[in-house]
């Protein structure tokens, strides 16, 4: 593997994944974990991704008005990493119909449940939402009311909204309770959305071809 430019290839893919192609963010994030000691299977995965990009060269992010000026989606894949049992967090921020900010990242802690993994993902998502809200305000686009974060886990939503569920999460780092404070202040609100309409789903795990096509629509990707 010494003569194979694995790191260079993954670096180029990371630039693309963070700039214009949220649909490959999770795959690139996974490939980047093996940069220190890649095998032939990882290089074959890079080439497979390159072929996918070759077939979707005309895919681009498009933006058009809709009922929500800023919409935010948070998701997590509990224990998706088989090497260490950690979960993957993913979020998407959309202005109008198109994504403007997104992330797919392995969580730093091992979540003991799906609820915990979703809660941790929502905290990261909430921080990005506050930053985007502030940035838009600086350029003259002030949002009335709280920024709405869509989640597809009812249990995590209950933990976020209701302090009486603190006992289920009291082992978490105290900084993770920041989200609950922002909700109580009316800056952020959370709402349930079915998984089929979760725009961040593609940022947490591999999807079937049918769901990938649907994800294009949810992210604002069109050819």
N, C-alpha and C positions, 0 to 999 in steps of 0.2 A: 504493500500500500504506500510505500515511500514515494513512488513516482506518480501517484494519483493526486491531483489537486483538490482534495476533498474540502479542505478548509477554505480555499479560494471560492470554490463552487457554492458552499453553504453561505459564505459571506455575501456573495452576490444575490443569492436567493433571499437572505435576510433583508437586504436593502429593498428588494421588490416586495416582500411580504409586508414591510412596514410602510411602504409608500403608496402602492396602488392595488395590491392584491390581498385583501383580507382572507380570501378563500384558501390560501396556502399557508397562513400564519401558523396554524397548529402543526402541520407537517414539518415546516422549517424549524420550528421550535424543538420538535422531537429529534430531528437530524442533528441539530447543533449540540445536543447533549453528548454525542459520540465523537466530537471533534478531536479529542485528545488521543483516542485509539479506535479509529473507524475500521470496520471490516468490509469485506467485499459485499455483504448484504446491504450495508449502509450506502455504499457507492452505487449499487444497483437501484436503491430507493431514490437517490439523487437523480440518476439518469431517468428513472420513471417519472419523477416530478418535472424534469426538463421536457420530456415528451408531452406531458400534460399541458405545460405552458406553450409549447409549440402549437398544440391544437387549439389553444384558446388565446391566441395573440391579439385578437380583436376585442377581447373582453375589457370593459372599462367601467369605472364608477360614473354613474349619472345622478343628477340631482334635479328634483322637481318638487313643488310645494305639496304638502299634505296637511292633515288636520293638526299635527303636532310639529311645532318648530324644532324642538329638541327632544329626541326620544332615546332612552338608555336601556340596554339589555345586559343582564348579568347571568352567567351560567357557570357550572362546574361539573367536572367528571370525577366522581368520587373514586379514589384509589386506582386511577387509570394507569399509573406508572407501576408496572409489575416488579421493577427492581427495588423500589423502596416504599411502595404503598402510598405515595403522595398523590394528591389530586391536582388537576389542571384547572386553573381559573381562566375564564374568558369573558370579555365584555366588548360591546359595540356601542358607540355613540353615533347617532344619526341626526343630521340636519336635513329636514325635508325627507326625501326618499333615499338618500345616499349616506353611506358610512363616512365619517370624517376622522374617527379615532377608534382604534381597536387594539386588543392585546390577547395573547395566548401565552400563559406563563405557568410553570410548575409552582405550586404552593410551597412555602418554606417549612411547613409543618405537616404532620400526618393527621388528617381529619379522621375522627373516630366514627363519623356517620356522614350520610349524605347531607343532612341538615347542617352539620358543622362546615363541611366543604363549601356548600352554597352560601353560608353566612360569611365565611372568610372572603369568598369571591365578591360578594356584595360590598364588603368594606372597601376593597381595592377599586371596584367600579364606582362607588360613591365618591371617593377621592378624586377620580378623574372627572366625574360629573360636576363637582364643585369647581374644579379648575376651569372646565369648559364654560360653565355658567359665568365665572368671573371674567374670562377672556371675552366672551360675547358682550358682557356688560361694558367692558372698556372700549369696545368699538361701536357702541350705541344700540346693541340688541339686548334689551333688558327683558328677562323672563318674569312674567307675573305668576305668582304662586310657586309651589315647590317643584323641583325637578323630579319627574317620575321615573323610577327604575322598575323595569319589568323583570320578574323572576318566575321560574316554572316549578318552584318547590314551596308548597303551602306551609309546611312545617317551618322552614327557614323564615318565611314572612311573619309567622306568628311569633317567632323568637325575636325578630327585629322590632316588631310593634309593641309587644307586651312585656314589661319588666318582670312580671311574675314568672316568666320562663327562664329567669337568670340562673336558676339552679342547674339547668341542663348545660349551661355554657360557662360556668364560673371558673373552669380550669383554663379558659383562654386568656391570652395576653390582654391586659387592660386596655391597650390601644384599640382593640377590636370593638370595644363598646362605643367608640366614637360615632358610629353610624346611628345608633339608637338616639344619641344626643341630637344629631342633626335632624332626625325625624321629628323629635319632640319640639325643636325650634321652628319646624315648618319649612326647612330649606330643602329637604328630600322627602319623598313619599315612595312607597313600594306598592306594587300591584301584581297580582297573579296573571300569567299568560300561559296558555297551553304550550307544551313542548314543540308541537308542530309549527308554532308561530314564533319560536324563540330564535332571533337572529344571531345570537351568540353561540348557538349549538355547534356550528361548524368550527368554532375556535377551541373546542374542548376535546373533540374526539373525531375519529374517521366516521364518515356518513356514507350511506348507500347512494348510488347514482341519482335516484329519484329525489332524495333529500338534498343532495348537492345542487341540483337544478333549482329546487325551491329556495335554497340558501342564496343563490344568485339574486333572486327577486327581493329577498329580505334585506340584502346588503346593498342593493342598488346597482349590481353588476349586470351590464348588458353588452351584447356584441353589436 
